[in-house]
């Protein structure tokens, strides 16, 4: 039976690993333990076995090349450096989390040289890489995936085929969205528990029997409570993934509010200098009393206090109903009571006005109804019955009398 020319012989064919970060270095060790011959290159030289001088040397010595680089720019730069040395015998496996269009661009460069390309982002921390329990999401040509499967299974417990180039990356970004959001929610929940005076360990215990618990929370909660942010997956890389997710969602007109909130919290800690710590360091924002180890920030508050308000500088022409607060430097000056506001009317003007009104009233003739004769005649008219036909007479009674009669008096 003829041998499959694409079937790898792990004891005879070399594997190249480019990128010796948290995961790449541990995958290298795992492959060597399982009998693979591995050559490595890193942008920063490392004193490790089989370290070569350039990516092109990796391509000359190895048919299978695994890329554990950090971001889009690094991926595209590496494949461009590799391109002149690539041939049909090569399969390049890209394990980084980048934008889907960047992964597709890298595949075009590799395939343009006649080589094959497998997209293989993974999930799992450094402990999973050390124990060979990563989970790979793969995309690309089916025959290429089948050929590299033994290499992936050497450092992973599961290989999940997703589809075309770019689709596995979309899956990886989506899973990281859930991971980042769950840790952010856990950090906020711990802050709430702490303000209630409940030991944080009680929350971790409660989550063990909760349906929303996960392997990530089981691993991260005890470390957050202890203030242990040793990097298993760095904050700067999770921030990069959330930025990719936010930009991708924006390009598709999606509102990713939770992702945006998780990104902003990661960015805050990145700006505070914690980018190389574990991404669970977002809890630093909330747990001001947690045991944050030797790198605890002094004066970290749950909520930011408002800046003190500076007193308004009163000038000589300004007055205030409430005097400014006295200080040691400024003596207390008793303010005089405010003057009573009264109409600006002089006494002479008041007297003249009253006298004029009284004089006018005295000289004005009274109406007939207001004189003694008029009142007596009016009373006689009420008691004497009318004689003969009643003729309507004009009413000469005074205004006051008419009003009293109409009112029933």
C-alpha positions as CSV (number, residue, x, y, z in Angstrom):
1,X,0.0,0.0,0.0
2,X,1.6,3.3,-1.0
3,X,2.3,5.7,1.8
4,X,0.4,9.0,2.0
5,X,2.9,11.6,1.0
6,X,1.3,14.2,3.3
7,X,1.2,12.0,6.4
8,X,3.7,13.4,8.9
9,X,6.4,11.3,10.5
10,X,6.7,13.1,13.8
11,X,10.1,11.4,14.6
12,X,11.6,12.3,11.3
13,X,10.1,15.7,10.2
14,X,10.8,18.9,12.0
15,X,8.4,21.3,13.4
16,X,9.0,25.0,13.6
17,X,7.6,27.3,16.3
18,X,7.7,31.0,15.9
19,X,6.7,33.0,19.0
20,X,7.8,31.9,22.5
21,X,5.4,33.7,24.7
22,X,3.3,32.1,27.4
23,X,1.7,29.6,25.1
24,X,4.3,29.1,22.4
25,X,7.1,28.2,24.8
26,X,4.9,25.6,26.6
27,X,3.6,24.1,23.4
28,X,7.3,23.7,22.3
29,X,8.1,21.8,25.5
30,X,5.0,19.6,25.2
31,X,5.9,18.7,21.6
32,X,9.5,17.8,22.6
33,X,8.2,15.6,25.4
34,X,6.1,13.7,22.9
35,X,9.1,13.1,20.5
36,X,8.9,15.9,18.0
37,X,12.0,17.7,16.8
38,X,11.3,21.4,17.3
39,X,13.2,24.5,16.1
40,X,12.2,27.9,17.4
41,X,12.5,31.6,16.7
42,X,11.4,34.6,18.7
43,X,11.6,38.3,18.0
44,X,13.5,38.6,21.3
45,X,16.3,36.0,21.4
46,X,16.0,33.3,24.1
47,X,18.6,31.0,25.5
48,X,16.7,27.8,24.5
49,X,17.6,24.7,22.5
50,X,17.4,24.9,18.7
51,X,16.9,28.7,18.5
52,X,17.6,29.8,15.0
53,X,18.6,33.2,13.6
54,X,15.6,34.1,11.4
55,X,12.1,33.0,10.3
56,X,13.5,32.0,6.9
57,X,15.8,29.5,8.6
58,X,12.7,27.9,10.2
59,X,11.2,27.5,6.7
60,X,14.4,25.9,5.4
61,X,14.5,23.3,8.2
62,X,10.8,22.6,8.9
63,X,7.8,21.6,6.8
64,X,5.3,22.4,9.5
65,X,5.4,25.9,11.0
66,X,3.3,27.0,14.0
67,X,2.9,30.7,14.6
68,X,2.2,31.9,18.2
69,X,2.5,35.7,17.6
70,X,0.6,38.4,19.4
71,X,-1.4,40.5,16.9
72,X,-2.4,41.3,13.3
73,X,0.7,43.3,12.5
74,X,3.1,40.5,13.8
75,X,1.2,37.8,11.9
76,X,1.4,39.7,8.5
77,X,5.0,40.6,9.1
78,X,6.0,37.0,9.9
79,X,4.3,35.5,6.9
80,X,5.9,38.1,4.6
81,X,9.3,37.2,6.0
82,X,8.6,33.5,5.5
83,X,7.1,33.8,2.0
84,X,10.4,33.8,0.0
85,X,11.3,30.4,1.6
86,X,7.9,28.7,1.4
87,X,7.1,25.9,-1.0
88,X,4.4,23.3,-1.7
89,X,5.8,21.1,1.1
90,X,5.0,23.6,3.8
91,X,1.9,24.0,6.0
92,X,1.7,27.1,8.1
93,X,-0.6,27.0,11.2
94,X,-1.6,30.4,12.6
95,X,-2.7,30.2,16.2
96,X,-3.0,33.9,17.0
97,X,-6.3,35.7,17.6
98,X,-6.6,38.5,15.0
99,X,-9.2,40.1,12.9
100,X,-10.8,37.7,10.4
101,X,-9.6,39.8,7.5
102,X,-6.0,39.7,8.8
103,X,-6.2,35.9,8.9
104,X,-7.4,35.8,5.4
105,X,-4.7,38.2,4.2
106,X,-2.0,35.9,5.8
107,X,-3.5,32.9,4.1
108,X,-3.4,34.6,0.7
109,X,0.4,35.4,1.2
110,X,1.2,31.8,2.1
111,X,-1.0,30.2,-0.6
112,X,0.5,32.6,-3.1
113,X,3.8,30.7,-2.7
114,X,2.1,27.4,-3.2
115,X,2.2,26.4,0.5
116,X,-0.9,25.6,2.5
117,X,-2.4,27.5,5.4
118,X,-4.4,26.3,8.4
119,X,-6.2,28.7,10.7
120,X,-6.0,27.3,14.3
121,X,-6.7,29.7,17.2
122,X,-7.1,28.0,20.5
123,X,-8.6,28.3,23.9
124,X,-6.8,27.5,27.1
125,X,-4.3,29.0,29.5
126,X,-0.6,28.2,30.1
127,X,-1.6,25.3,32.4
128,X,-3.6,23.7,29.5
129,X,-0.6,24.3,27.2
130,X,1.8,22.6,29.7
131,X,-0.5,19.6,30.0
132,X,-1.4,19.3,26.3
133,X,-5.1,20.2,26.9
134,X,-5.6,23.2,24.6
135,X,-8.7,23.3,22.4
136,X,-8.1,24.3,18.8
137,X,-10.7,25.8,16.4
138,X,-9.5,25.1,12.9
139,X,-10.3,26.3,9.5
140,X,-8.9,25.7,6.0
141,X,-8.5,23.0,3.5
142,X,-9.7,19.6,4.8
143,X,-6.6,17.7,3.6
144,X,-4.3,20.2,5.2
145,X,-6.2,20.0,8.5
146,X,-6.0,16.2,8.4
147,X,-2.3,16.3,7.8
148,X,-1.5,18.6,10.8
149,X,-4.0,17.0,13.2
150,X,-1.4,14.8,14.9
151,X,0.7,17.9,15.7
152,X,-2.3,19.8,17.1
153,X,-3.4,16.8,19.1
154,X,0.0,16.6,20.7
155,X,-0.7,19.9,22.5
156,X,-4.5,19.9,22.5
157,X,-7.2,17.7,23.9
158,X,-9.6,18.6,21.1
159,X,-9.5,19.8,17.5
160,X,-12.8,21.3,16.3
161,X,-13.2,22.0,12.6
162,X,-15.1,25.2,12.0
163,X,-15.0,25.9,8.2
164,X,-13.3,28.4,5.9
165,X,-10.4,30.7,6.7
166,X,-11.6,33.5,9.0
167,X,-14.5,31.6,10.5
168,X,-12.5,29.9,13.2
169,X,-11.1,33.3,14.2
170,X,-14.7,34.6,14.5
171,X,-15.5,31.7,16.9
172,X,-12.4,32.4,19.0
173,X,-13.3,36.1,19.3
174,X,-16.8,35.2,20.3
175,X,-15.7,32.8,23.0
176,X,-13.3,35.5,24.4
177,X,-16.1,38.0,24.5
178,X,-18.0,35.6,26.9
179,X,-14.8,35.0,29.0
180,X,-14.0,38.7,29.4
181,X,-17.5,39.6,30.2
182,X,-17.8,36.8,32.8
183,X,-14.7,37.9,34.7
184,X,-15.8,41.6,34.6
185,X,-19.2,40.5,36.0
186,X,-17.5,38.4,38.7
187,X,-15.3,41.4,39.7
188,X,-18.4,43.6,40.1
189,X,-20.2,40.9,42.0
190,X,-17.2,40.6,44.4
191,X,-17.3,44.4,44.9
192,X,-21.0,44.2,45.9
193,X,-20.3,41.3,48.3
194,X,-17.5,43.2,49.9
195,X,-19.7,46.3,50.5
196,X,-22.2,44.0,52.3
197,X,-19.5,42.8,54.6
198,X,-19.6,39.2,53.5
199,X,-16.3,37.4,53.1
200,X,-15.4,37.0,49.5
201,X,-14.7,33.3,49.9
202,X,-18.4,32.9,50.6
203,X,-19.2,34.1,47.1
204,X,-16.8,31.6,45.5
205,X,-18.4,28.9,47.6
206,X,-21.9,29.9,46.5
207,X,-20.8,29.9,42.8
208,X,-19.6,26.3,43.0
209,X,-23.3,25.2,43.1
210,X,-24.6,27.8,40.8
211,X,-25.8,27.1,37.3
212,X,-23.8,30.0,35.9
213,X,-20.5,28.8,37.2
214,X,-17.8,27.8,34.7
215,X,-14.3,26.4,34.6
216,X,-13.0,29.9,34.1
217,X,-14.7,31.2,37.2
218,X,-13.7,28.2,39.3
219,X,-10.0,28.9,38.3
220,X,-10.1,32.7,38.5
221,X,-12.2,33.5,41.6
222,X,-9.8,32.1,44.2
223,X,-6.9,33.9,42.5
224,X,-8.8,37.2,42.4
225,X,-9.7,37.0,46.1
226,X,-6.0,36.3,46.9
227,X,-4.9,39.1,44.7
228,X,-2.9,36.7,42.5
229,X,-2.7,38.1,39.0
230,X,0.1,36.0,37.6
231,X,-0.5,35.9,33.9
232,X,-2.1,32.9,32.4
233,X,-3.6,35.0,29.6
234,X,-2.4,38.5,29.7
235,X,-4.6,41.5,30.1
236,X,-3.0,43.2,27.1
237,X,-3.9,40.3,24.8
238,X,-7.5,40.1,26.1
239,X,-7.8,43.9,25.5
240,X,-6.6,43.4,22.0
241,X,-9.2,40.7,21.4
242,X,-12.0,42.9,22.8
243,X,-10.9,45.7,20.6
244,X,-11.1,43.4,17.6
245,X,-14.5,42.3,18.6
246,X,-15.7,45.9,19.1
247,X,-14.4,46.9,15.7
248,X,-15.8,43.9,14.0
249,X,-19.2,44.5,15.6
250,X,-19.1,48.1,14.5
251,X,-18.4,47.1,10.9
252,X,-21.4,44.8,11.0
253,X,-23.6,47.5,12.6
254,X,-23.9,45.5,15.8
255,X,-24.3,47.1,19.3
256,X,-22.0,45.1,21.6
257,X,-22.6,47.0,24.8
258,X,-21.2,44.3,27.2
259,X,-18.1,43.8,25.1
260,X,-17.5,47.6,25.0
261,X,-17.8,47.7,28.8
262,X,-15.3,44.8,29.3
263,X,-13.0,46.5,26.8
264,X,-13.1,49.8,28.7
265,X,-12.3,48.1,32.1
266,X,-9.3,46.3,30.5
267,X,-8.1,49.5,29.0
268,X,-8.2,51.2,32.4
269,X,-5.9,48.6,33.9
270,X,-3.7,48.7,30.8
271,X,-3.2,52.4,31.3
272,X,-2.4,51.8,35.0
273,X,0.5,49.6,33.9
274,X,-1.0,46.1,34.5
275,X,-1.0,45.0,30.8
276,X,1.4,42.1,31.5
277,X,-0.7,40.7,34.4
278,X,-3.6,38.3,34.0
279,X,-6.7,39.7,32.5
280,X,-8.5,39.1,35.8
281,X,-6.7,42.1,37.1
282,X,-9.8,44.1,36.1
283,X,-10.8,43.3,39.6
284,X,-8.3,45.9,40.9
285,X,-10.9,48.6,40.0
286,X,-13.4,47.3,42.5
287,X,-11.7,45.4,45.3
288,X,-10.1,48.1,47.2
289,X,-9.8,45.9,50.3
290,X,-8.8,42.7,48.6
291,X,-5.5,41.1,49.3
292,X,-3.8,42.4,46.2
293,X,-0.3,41.2,47.0
294,X,2.8,43.3,46.9
295,X,1.5,45.4,44.0
296,X,-1.5,46.8,45.8
297,X,-2.3,50.3,44.8
298,X,-2.6,52.7,47.7
299,X,-5.7,54.8,48.0
300,X,-7.7,52.8,45.4
301,X,-11.4,53.5,45.9
302,X,-14.4,51.6,44.7
303,X,-15.8,54.8,43.3
304,X,-13.8,57.9,42.4
305,X,-14.3,60.8,44.8
306,X,-15.3,64.1,43.2
307,X,-12.6,66.7,43.1
308,X,-12.8,69.3,45.8
309,X,-14.6,72.4,44.8
310,X,-12.5,75.5,45.0
311,X,-14.2,78.5,46.7
312,X,-15.2,81.3,44.3
313,X,-12.8,84.2,44.7
314,X,-15.0,87.1,45.9
315,X,-14.0,90.6,44.8
316,X,-14.5,93.8,46.6
317,X,-17.7,94.6,44.7
318,X,-19.3,91.2,45.3
319,X,-21.3,90.2,48.4
320,X,-22.6,86.9,49.6
321,X,-25.5,86.0,51.8
322,X,-23.4,83.3,53.5
323,X,-19.8,84.3,54.4
324,X,-17.0,82.1,53.2
325,X,-15.7,79.4,55.6
326,X,-13.1,80.8,57.9
327,X,-9.6,79.4,57.9
328,X,-6.6,79.7,60.2
329,X,-5.1,82.3,57.8
330,X,-8.2,84.4,57.5
331,X,-9.7,86.0,60.6
332,X,-13.5,85.8,61.2
333,X,-15.2,89.0,60.4
334,X,-18.7,89.4,61.7
335,X,-21.0,90.5,59.0
336,X,-23.5,93.3,59.9
337,X,-27.2,92.3,59.8
338,X,-28.9,93.2,56.5
339,X,-30.8,96.4,56.4
340,X,-34.6,96.2,56.4
341,X,-35.9,97.0,53.0
342,X,-38.6,99.8,53.1
343,X,-40.2,102.0,50.4
344,X,-38.1,105.0,49.6
345,X,-40.8,107.5,50.8
346,X,-40.1,110.5,52.9
347,X,-42.2,111.4,56.0
348,X,-43.1,114.8,54.5
349,X,-44.4,113.2,51.4
350,X,-46.7,110.9,53.4
351,X,-48.1,113.8,55.5
352,X,-48.7,116.0,52.5
353,X,-50.6,113.2,50.7
354,X,-52.8,112.5,53.7
355,X,-53.7,116.1,54.2
356,X,-54.5,116.6,50.5
357,X,-56.8,113.6,50.5
358,X,-58.7,114.8,53.7
359,X,-59.1,118.3,52.3
360,X,-60.6,117.0,49.0
361,X,-63.0,114.8,51.0
362,X,-64.2,117.7,53.2
363,X,-65.0,120.0,50.3
364,X,-66.9,117.4,48.2
365,X,-70.7,117.8,48.6
366,X,-72.5,114.8,50.0
367,X,-75.3,113.3,47.9
368,X,-78.9,113.8,49.0
369,X,-79.2,110.3,50.2
370,X,-76.3,110.8,52.6
371,X,-77.8,114.0,54.3
372,X,-80.2,114.1,57.3
373,X,-83.1,115.4,55.3
374,X,-82.6,112.9,52.6
375,X,-82.5,110.0,55.0
376,X,-85.8,111.2,56.8
377,X,-87.6,111.6,53.5
378,X,-86.6,108.1,52.4
379,X,-87.9,106.6,55.6
380,X,-91.3,108.4,55.3
381,X,-91.6,107.1,51.8
382,X,-91.2,103.5,52.9
383,X,-93.9,103.8,55.7
384,X,-96.5,105.8,53.8
385,X,-98.7,103.8,51.3
386,X,-98.7,105.1,47.8
387,X,-101.6,107.3,46.7
388,X,-103.1,107.0,43.2
389,X,-101.2,105.6,40.3
390,X,-97.6,105.0,40.8
391,X,-95.4,106.8,38.5
392,X,-91.9,105.7,38.0
393,X,-89.6,108.4,39.4
394,X,-86.0,108.7,38.6
395,X,-83.9,107.2,41.3
396,X,-81.9,110.0,42.9
397,X,-80.7,107.9,45.9
398,X,-77.1,107.7,46.7
399,X,-74.9,104.9,45.5
400,X,-74.4,103.6,49.1
401,X,-78.1,103.4,49.8
402,X,-78.8,101.6,46.6
403,X,-76.1,99.0,47.3
404,X,-77.5,98.4,50.9
405,X,-81.0,97.9,49.6
406,X,-79.9,95.4,46.9
407,X,-78.0,93.5,49.6
408,X,-81.1,93.2,51.8
409,X,-80.2,95.7,54.5
